[in-house]
Amino acid sequence: MAMDKYDAFVSAGSTGALLAGGLFIVKRIPNIKRAVIPTPIPTIKGSVCVIDSGANMDTDPELLLQFAKMGNEYVKTAFSIENPRIGLLNVGTEAGKGNELTKETFKLLANTKLNFVGNVEARDIAFDVCDVLICDGFVGNVLLKTTEGIAGFYNYLLKEKVIKNMSKEGQVEFAKNYEQIKKRLDYKEIGGATLLGLNKIVVKAHGSSNAMAIKKCCKKCS
């Protein structure tokens, strides 16, 4: 199936293959060096968009700066945030923290007109410290899968250690709120992530997507 014959394309297959197809068939927007995957992670007030979350394993400061600019425009449009807060994922909040990549990227972001809020530690992500979180695809993908794993772990603990020990009445009452929480943490509710930087809409779904997740992906294309 040729991607260039359609207005949008959805896939739950290989990220690398989808990215290659997007780059060589759909083509990049002029002056864009790489396509990126923005993925929202739930926070206490909404979500934070992680860019990149798996498309580019090796980057440089100039690329991360471009990711930040694309993320800024994407979040403005997709989430109606007028002046998105841009954070740089790092091992500490101080300006001098991190490796050479993050140190140099910090300097570039600090000298732009973007609403750059500085370095962000992984433990603070869920507490609404930024709207866009910048990192390379390797780190971003590890972050997402760690988040998925922790969500699954707590889901298990709630079922096995909390709900089972409740009375029937308590289980019914707890279930009302529990389903809402579970829904917020379920990647299938998001569907997939749109590759930024391409001339047409290309959406990457999770490899474990079910019919509902694919349906959500298709809605992103409309």
N, C-alpha and C positions, 0 to 999 in steps of 0.2 A: 504493500500500500504506500503510495507516494505522498509524503507530507505536503508537497507543494501544490497538490490538487485540491486542498481543502482549506477552509478558513480557520480551523482549529484542530488540534490533535491531542488525544489523551492516551497515556500509557502507564501501566503499572509494572512495566518491564525494566530492563537494565537502565540505570541512570546514565551510564557512559554512552550507551548506544543511542539513547534519546537525545542526549546533548550533542553527540556527533551528527545525528540526523538534523537537529535544529540548526547547527552551525553551517553545515554543508548544503542543506536543501532549502530550508526556510531563510537562512542568512541572518546576519546580525544587523541591527540598526547602525547606520553610519556613525563612526567614531567610537563605537562600543567594542572593547577588546575581547571581553568574555561574557557569556551568558551566565546568570547566577540563579540559584534556587532560594526564594524567600519563604521561610516556614514560620507560621505563628506558634508561639508557646503561650499557654494561659498564664495570666498574672492576676493579682488580687483585684485589679480594676479593668481588665480586658485581656490584652495580649501584647507580646513583644515579637517583632518580626526578625528572625535570625537570618542573616545574609553573610556568607553563603552557607547553605546547609548540606552541601554534598557534590556540587558540580565541579569545583576547582580545588583539587587537593594541594596544589602548589601555587602560591601567589607571591606578589611583591607589594610594597607600600602603595605604589601608583594604582595597582589593581584594586586594593582594598578601598582606596579613596573613591574610585569609580563605583565600586559596590555601594558605598555610602550614599553617593549622589543618586544612583538608581533607586536605592531603598527609600531615600527621602521622598522622591517623586511618587513612588509606588504607594507608600503609606498615606501620603496626602490624598491620593485618589481612592484607594481601596478602603481606607479606614476613616476618611474624612478628618484627618488630623492636620490642622493648619500649619503648625511649625514643629514637625516631629523631632523628638530628642534622640540624638544619635550617640550610642555608646560603643566602646571598643572592648570586646571580651579579653580579659587579662587576668593575671594571677594576683593582682593587687590594684588598688585604686590610685596609687601615687603615679605621677607622670613618668618617673624613671623606671617603673616596673616592666618586667617582661623580657622577651627576646629581641633580637635586632629588628625583626619584622614589626612587632607591635610598637617598639620605641619610635621607629621611623614613621610608622603610620600615624601615631599619636601627633607627631609634629605636623604632618600634612593636614590632618583633620582640624587641628587647633588653628591653622592659618586659613581656614575657609569661612564662608558665611553660613555654613550649616550650624544647626543648633547642637553643637558637640558638647556632651556633658562629661566627657572624660572616660577613663577606664572603668569597667564594670566587672566585678567578680561573679562567678557562676552562682554563688549562694544568694546573691541579691536579685537575680533576674526576675523571680516571681513577685517581687515587691514593687513593681511599677517604677523602676528607676530610669527606664528609657523606652522608646517606641520602636527603635531599630537597633539591633545588636550586630556589630560587624566582626567577622572572623573569617579565616580561610575555610574551605569546604571540609577539610579533614577534621578540624576542631569542631566545626558546626555539626557535622554528622555524628561525631562522638557525643556531643552535647544532647542532640535530639534523642539518640538511642538510649542514653543514660536516663534521660527524663522519662521516656517510655517505660524503661525497666523499673524505675522507682514508682511510677504510677501503678504499674502492674503489681508490684510488691505490696504497696499499701492497700490495693484492692483485695489482695489475698488476705492480708492481716485483718481487714475489716470483716471479711466474710468468715474467716476461720476463728478469729480471736474475740471479735466483738458481737457480731450479729447472732452467732450461734448461742451465745450466752444470754441473750435478751429474752424477755417474755414475748409471747405472740403479739401482744398489743404494742410492745416496744419496737418489735421488728417492723410492724406495719407503719408506725410513725417515722421510724428511721429511714425506711425505704423511700418515703416521699422526698426527702432531701438528698438521700444517697444517689438516686437516679439522676438528679440535676447535676451533682458534682461529677459523677461518672461520665455524663454526657460532655461536660466541659473538657475532660481529660482524654476523650476518645478521639484518636486521629481520624476515624471514619467519618466523624461529624464535619471535619474540615474538608475531607475529600482528597485534595492534592495541592501542589504548589505550582504556580505559573512561572515558567522560566522567563526571567527578565532579560531584555537586551536583544530579543529576536523580532523579526518583522511580522510574525503572526503568533497567535496564541498556541502555546505548547504547554500542557499541564502534566506534571509528574505525580502519579498516584503512588501510594505506599505499596510495596511488594505484596503485602498481605491484604490488600483491599478486597472488600466484598461488594455486592451489588449496590448497596447504599452508598459506599464511598465513591464508586464510579459514577453514580448518579449525581453526587455532589460535585464531582469534577466537571461533569458535563454542564452543570449549572454555571460554573465559573466561566464557561465559554460563551454563554448567551449574553 
